[in-house]
Amino acid sequence: MSLKDETKRILRTHGITPRKRLGQSFLVNENALRRIVSYASLGERDTVLEIGAGTGSLTELLAEKAGKVVAVEVDPRLVHVLRERLKDRTNVDLIEGDILELEARGFNKVVSAPPYSISSLILFWLFEAKYELAVMAFQKEFARRLAAQVGSGDYGRLTVATYCRADVELLDVVSKDCFFPPPKVDSRIVRLSPKKPPFRINDEGFFSEVVRTIFTQRNKKLRNAILPLLSQRKIPKAEALRLADALPFHARRPRELAPEEIGLLADEAAKVLPREN
């Protein structure tokens, strides 16, 4: 029986229908799963975090290689399946809950095929965690944005945040036919290694605020794209325009600015803008 048929059988036996609201689409190609595991170079000393354990197919492969697996699953229906399937796996800790609301600790690697719907949230969560290596399967278009070139259509807030926090390797493409139910697009395996920002950031919180603000209007001139940030600080429009015109790169567009240039912009903006209390 193929892994796809086995997954269908498990779901049918437990009366489970995948929920679109949770972005449930299970990777059911054993070759793809084994490639994901292999890219993590797991050993007995590793504790690996799996986000969204699903029906447990990836969990079992991880348990064969790692010293310990922390498997997190938010859907109580699937938690019931996992408890039954993994009951003899003494090196697996199963946690029921939303990873974004949990304080998962003690892991050094992350291996997962998370729901597409929370890819951005998972990535920003990961950037705040302590880890050595992460191997994840993301929607192909999403993966492309992680390593996009400045000025390209995929370049944006996600690119800048990733550039500042991790080295990215875009690995194998995984066909949508390898999932059940199949999503509308293919996926891509991504390997992330944490790093310190390659340039100095004086205030990470303010830098993130600037990035978030200007990329909501990525095709406008910077002087206009940054006005919402000035408005939040209750600066009169005329004064806001004067301040915006005094900032570096004000005549360029956010999508044209390299992360280092945005860092310089944030530092200069911090000098002239009143800070929020």
C-alpha positions as CSV (number, residue, x, y, z in Angstrom):
1,M,0.0,0.0,0.0
2,S,1.4,3.4,-0.9
3,L,1.8,6.1,1.7
4,K,-0.9,8.1,0.1
5,D,-3.4,5.2,0.3
6,E,-2.2,4.5,3.9
7,T,-2.8,8.1,4.9
8,K,-6.3,8.0,3.3
9,R,-7.0,4.8,5.2
10,I,-5.9,6.4,8.5
11,L,-8.1,9.5,8.0
12,R,-11.1,7.4,6.9
13,T,-10.7,5.1,9.9
14,H,-10.8,8.0,12.3
15,G,-13.5,9.9,10.4
16,I,-11.2,12.8,9.7
17,T,-11.7,15.2,6.8
18,P,-8.8,17.6,6.1
19,R,-9.7,21.1,7.1
20,K,-9.0,24.0,4.7
21,R,-9.2,26.4,7.7
22,L,-6.1,24.7,9.2
23,G,-4.4,24.4,5.8
24,Q,-4.2,20.6,6.2
25,S,-2.5,19.0,3.2
26,F,-0.4,16.0,4.1
27,L,2.9,15.1,2.4
28,V,2.4,11.5,1.3
29,N,5.4,10.8,-0.8
30,E,8.0,8.8,1.1
31,N,10.8,9.8,-1.2
32,A,10.2,13.5,-0.6
33,L,9.9,12.9,3.2
34,R,13.2,11.0,3.3
35,R,14.9,13.8,1.3
36,I,13.6,16.4,3.9
37,V,15.0,14.3,6.7
38,S,18.3,13.7,4.9
39,Y,18.9,17.5,4.5
40,A,18.7,17.9,8.3
41,S,21.7,15.6,8.9
42,L,20.2,14.2,12.1
43,G,22.0,12.2,14.7
44,E,21.5,10.8,18.2
45,R,22.5,14.1,19.7
46,D,19.8,16.1,18.0
47,T,16.5,17.1,19.4
48,V,14.3,18.0,16.4
49,L,11.1,20.0,16.5
50,E,8.3,19.1,14.0
51,I,5.6,21.7,13.5
52,G,2.3,20.1,12.4
53,A,2.9,16.4,12.9
54,G,-0.2,15.5,10.9
55,T,-0.7,11.7,10.6
56,G,2.9,11.0,11.8
57,S,4.6,9.9,8.6
58,L,7.4,12.4,8.9
59,T,7.5,12.0,12.7
60,E,8.4,8.3,12.4
61,L,11.2,9.0,10.0
62,L,12.6,11.7,12.3
63,A,12.4,9.3,15.3
64,E,14.5,6.8,13.4
65,K,17.4,9.3,13.0
66,A,17.2,11.8,15.9
67,G,17.8,11.3,19.6
68,K,14.5,13.0,20.4
69,V,11.5,14.4,18.5
70,V,9.2,17.1,19.8
71,A,6.1,16.7,17.6
72,V,3.5,19.6,17.9
73,E,0.0,19.2,16.5
74,V,-2.9,21.6,16.9
75,D,-5.7,19.4,15.7
76,P,-7.0,17.2,18.5
77,R,-8.4,14.7,16.0
78,L,-4.9,14.1,14.6
79,V,-3.4,14.1,18.1
80,H,-5.6,11.1,18.8
81,V,-4.1,9.4,15.7
82,L,-0.6,10.3,16.7
83,R,-0.9,9.0,20.2
84,E,-2.0,5.6,18.8
85,R,0.6,5.5,16.0
86,L,3.6,6.7,18.1
87,K,2.8,4.9,21.4
88,D,5.9,2.7,21.0
89,R,8.2,5.6,20.0
90,T,9.9,6.3,23.3
91,N,11.9,9.2,21.9
92,V,8.9,11.2,20.7
93,D,7.3,13.8,22.8
94,L,3.8,14.7,21.5
95,I,2.5,18.1,22.3
96,E,-1.1,19.2,21.5
97,G,-1.3,22.9,20.8
98,D,-0.5,25.9,18.5
99,I,3.3,26.3,18.2
100,L,2.8,30.0,17.9
101,E,1.3,30.0,21.4
102,L,3.7,27.5,23.0
103,E,7.1,27.9,24.5
104,A,8.8,25.0,22.8
105,R,12.4,24.7,24.1
106,G,15.3,22.3,24.1
107,F,15.4,21.6,20.4
108,N,18.3,22.3,18.1
109,K,16.8,21.5,14.7
110,V,13.5,22.0,13.1
111,V,12.1,19.7,10.4
112,S,8.6,20.3,9.1
113,A,6.1,20.6,6.3
114,P,3.9,23.2,7.9
115,P,0.5,24.4,6.6
116,Y,0.9,27.0,3.9
117,S,-1.5,29.3,5.7
118,I,0.9,30.0,8.6
119,S,4.2,29.9,6.7
120,S,5.0,33.6,7.4
121,L,4.0,33.3,11.1
122,I,6.1,30.2,11.5
123,L,9.1,31.8,9.8
124,F,9.0,34.9,12.0
125,W,8.5,32.6,15.1
126,L,11.6,30.7,14.0
127,F,13.7,33.8,13.7
128,E,13.1,34.5,17.4
129,A,13.9,30.9,18.5
130,K,17.3,29.3,19.2
131,Y,18.1,26.7,16.7
132,E,21.0,25.3,14.6
133,L,19.3,24.3,11.4
134,A,15.8,24.2,10.0
135,V,14.6,22.2,7.0
136,M,11.0,23.0,5.9
137,A,8.8,22.5,2.9
138,F,7.1,25.7,1.9
139,Q,4.9,26.8,-1.0
140,K,7.3,27.3,-4.0
141,E,6.4,30.9,-4.5
142,F,6.8,31.6,-0.8
143,A,10.2,29.9,-0.8
144,R,11.3,32.1,-3.7
145,R,10.5,35.2,-1.7
146,L,13.0,34.1,1.0
147,A,15.9,34.5,-1.4
148,A,14.6,37.1,-3.9
149,Q,16.8,39.6,-5.6
150,V,16.5,43.3,-4.9
151,G,14.1,44.9,-7.3
152,S,12.4,41.6,-8.4
153,G,8.7,40.9,-8.1
154,D,9.3,38.5,-5.2
155,Y,11.4,41.0,-3.2
156,G,9.8,42.3,-0.1
157,R,9.5,42.3,3.7
158,L,9.9,38.6,4.0
159,T,13.1,38.8,1.9
160,V,14.6,41.5,4.1
161,A,13.7,39.8,7.3
162,T,15.2,36.5,6.2
163,Y,18.4,38.1,4.8
164,C,18.9,39.6,8.3
165,R,18.3,36.4,10.2
166,A,19.3,33.4,8.2
167,D,21.2,31.9,5.3
168,V,18.8,30.3,2.9
169,E,19.3,27.3,0.6
170,L,16.5,26.5,-1.9
171,L,16.6,22.8,-2.5
172,D,14.3,20.3,-4.2
173,V,10.9,21.1,-5.7
174,V,8.1,18.8,-4.4
175,S,5.2,18.4,-6.7
176,K,1.7,19.2,-5.5
177,D,0.8,15.6,-6.4
178,C,3.0,14.5,-3.5
179,F,0.3,15.9,-1.1
180,F,-3.2,14.8,0.0
181,P,-5.4,16.6,-0.6
182,P,-3.2,18.2,-3.3
183,P,-2.7,22.0,-3.0
184,K,-2.9,24.3,-6.0
185,V,0.9,24.8,-6.3
186,D,4.1,22.9,-5.9
187,S,6.3,23.1,-2.8
188,R,10.0,23.6,-2.3
189,I,12.4,22.3,0.4
190,V,14.2,25.1,2.2
191,R,17.2,24.8,4.5
192,L,17.8,27.7,6.9
193,S,20.8,28.4,9.1
194,P,20.6,31.2,11.6
195,K,23.0,34.2,11.4
196,K,23.5,37.6,12.9
197,P,22.5,40.6,10.7
198,P,25.2,41.2,8.1
199,F,25.0,45.0,8.9
200,R,24.5,46.9,12.1
201,I,20.9,47.5,13.2
202,N,20.7,50.1,16.0
203,D,17.1,49.3,16.9
204,E,15.7,46.1,15.6
205,G,12.2,46.9,16.7
206,F,12.2,50.2,14.8
207,F,14.0,48.6,11.8
208,S,11.2,46.0,11.6
209,E,8.6,48.7,11.8
210,V,10.2,50.6,8.9
211,V,10.4,47.5,6.8
212,R,6.8,46.5,7.5
213,T,5.6,50.1,6.7
214,I,7.4,50.7,3.5
215,F,6.7,47.3,1.9
216,T,2.9,47.8,2.3
217,Q,3.5,50.3,-0.6
218,R,6.5,48.8,-2.2
219,N,6.0,50.4,-5.6
220,K,5.5,54.0,-4.4
221,K,8.3,56.5,-3.9
222,L,9.8,56.0,-0.4
223,R,8.8,59.5,0.6
224,N,5.1,58.4,0.2
225,A,5.6,54.9,1.5
226,I,6.9,56.0,4.8
227,L,4.2,58.6,5.5
228,P,2.0,56.1,7.4
229,L,4.8,55.7,10.0
230,L,4.9,59.5,10.4
231,S,1.1,59.7,10.6
232,Q,1.1,57.1,13.5
233,R,3.3,59.6,15.4
234,K,0.7,62.3,14.8
235,I,3.1,64.5,12.8
236,P,1.2,67.1,10.8
237,K,1.1,66.4,7.1
238,A,3.3,69.3,6.0
239,E,6.0,68.5,8.6
240,A,5.7,64.8,7.7
241,L,6.4,65.5,4.0
242,R,9.4,67.7,5.0
243,L,10.9,64.9,7.1
244,A,10.2,62.3,4.5
245,D,12.0,64.4,1.9
246,A,15.0,64.7,4.2
247,L,15.5,60.9,4.5
248,P,18.0,59.1,2.3
249,F,16.7,57.3,-0.8
250,H,13.4,59.3,-0.5
251,A,13.0,59.4,-4.4
252,R,13.5,55.6,-4.8
253,R,11.0,52.8,-4.3
254,P,11.1,50.3,-1.4
255,R,11.5,47.4,-3.8
256,E,14.7,49.0,-5.1
257,L,16.4,49.3,-1.7
258,A,18.9,46.6,-0.5
259,P,18.5,45.6,3.2
260,E,21.6,47.5,4.1
261,E,20.1,50.7,2.6
262,I,16.9,50.1,4.6
263,G,19.1,49.8,7.7
264,L,20.6,53.2,7.0
265,L,17.2,54.6,6.3
266,A,15.9,53.3,9.6
267,D,18.9,54.7,11.5
268,E,18.4,58.2,9.9
269,A,14.7,58.1,10.5
270,A,15.2,57.3,14.2
271,K,17.3,60.5,14.5
272,V,14.6,62.8,13.3
273,L,11.3,61.2,14.2
274,P,9.7,61.4,17.6
275,R,9.4,57.9,19.1
276,E,6.2,56.4,20.4
277,N,5.8,56.3,24.1
